[in-house]
Amino acid sequence: MKNKTITPTLLSTEDAAIYLGISARTLETWRCKQRYDIPYVRIGSVVRYKISDLDDYISKNTIIAS
């Protein structure tokens, strides 16, 4: 059996919050109140975020100073 390294593409709420530089509680509030349009995946009772969706959110909310 070969050793395989699996790179996660889905992050927990805690890891997604770290990735965005906010608290997990803030991310949970945004999700529950639908404050921001950050897609998430629900697998049973577990919530996960795709890294590509977080990158899209960051790109769409980047403001370039002029």
Secondary structure, DSSP 4 states (H G I P E B T S, - for coil): ----PPPPSEE-HHHHHHHHTS-HHHHHHHHHHT-S----EEETTEEEEEHHHHHHHHHHT-----
